[in-house]
């Protein structure tokens, strides 16, 4: 599962802080931030319409995603821990059920209602099918990208994105993501992502599958004298 919070267009951003690797001891702080960032996301509202239950479910769900990437992938944060990007590496881009359980997904049945779990599994099945078809066998998978609501539109998401995109370009690797927020589609397109497919999860809830091919660096133009 991957969802992303709304990010600001590049032209509206200020200079962002440096990117560093998240540490396991930062889990409580980052999990709380993920809960604040995603609690009103379209996907989470679909999974759990009740705002009280959603407040409980969101940090558990995204805390497990973060824990998975800390153990088996890559989790980058800004130096002030106000934003986090959770990636799976090309060599292990398909989440494993065993690893998901080890990362905390086992707690969901105790923190979510039965109907919410069914909707989550429905999303997960559709997202995995899209990823298998359009992501390819080896790709960087952006599982989650979040910025604390109080720190949005300051360039944090851009910094986190470009860190991996630059690495993927150098290695000739594909990047892939899904987003349920249509506002984010043109923003990701500015980073080189192409809309590969749209799939309706429920009325008004569309999964946008986006793929980015590795891009060659543009050589600086040379001036010629008149």
C-alpha positions, 0 to 999 in steps of 0.5 A: 500500500502506498499513499501520499499527502498533497505536496506543493508544486516545485515553483512554490517551494522554499529551500528545504533541509538536508535529507538523512536516514531515519533511525529506529528510535525516531519511530514514535515521533515519526509515527505520530507525524504520519498519523497527522499527515494522513488522517484525512487522506482520501484513501484513509477516509474510504477505509475508515469513514468514522473520524474517531476510529480513523484517528486510532487506525492511521498511525498504526497503519503508517507506523507499520509501513515506516517500520517495514521500510526501516528494516527492509527498505529505505526511510529518509527524513528531513533533518528536523523529522518534519517529513518522511519518504518510505521506499522499497528498493528495486531488489525487494520492491514487492512487500512480503506478508511475513515482513508486513506482519513482523513490521506491525501489520498484525496489530491492525485487526485489534485497532480497526473494525472488520469493515475497515479491514475488508476495505484495506484488503480491497485496496491492497489487492488492487494496488498490488495488481497495478504495481505488478502490471505497471511497476515492473519486476524491479523498481523503486517503490515510493510506499509513503511520502508525508509532511507534517501539516504544519510544515507543508509547502516548504520544500521538504517533499521535493528534497526527499523525492529528488534524493532517490530520483537522482540515485535512480537516474544514475543507476538506470532504475525505474520509480513507481508510486500510487496516489489517491489525491488527483492534485498530486498527479500533475505535481509528480509529472513535473518530476518525470512520472507518467500516469500509467493507469487509473483504477476506481477503488470506490466512487470518488476514490481513484488510484493513480498508478505512476511510473518514472523511467530513468532520465539522463542528466541534461548537459549545460548549454554552451554559449556561442559568441556572435 
